[in-house]
Amino acid sequence: MENKSIGEEGEKQAMSFLIKKGYEVLEQNYRFANGEIDLICMKNKTLVFVEVKKRVNAKFGYPEDFVSKGQQKLIIKTAENYLYAINWQKNIRFDIVAITGAELMHLEDAFY
């Protein structure tokens, strides 16, 4: 399976998982400049920016380990644009949904 389709499948799995946990999905694949946020959700009056990482197996490492500091900075910059665009001044959080094979892990407050 090629990387793009693995990523798309992972986003669908993450979205379904988050919806079942009571999250409202507001945006998918939000882009600004060179940045992209996989999912933007709302739960308990907190805006949650979600990076989804999926790997077929952990042979080369765990998915959450592939969210580099540079990628985090780009996600934060993209989130700042979104916050400005909707004039959001309340709680926010950055999460990672890491999927390895059939195992899904939700890491809340993964970075800031």
Secondary structure, 3 states (H helix, E strand, C coil): CCHHHHHHHHHHHHHHHHHHCCCEEEEEEEEECCEEEEEEEEECCEEEEEEEEEECCCCCCCHHHHCCHHHHHHHHHHHHHHHHHHCCCCCEEEEEEEEECCEEEEEEEEEC
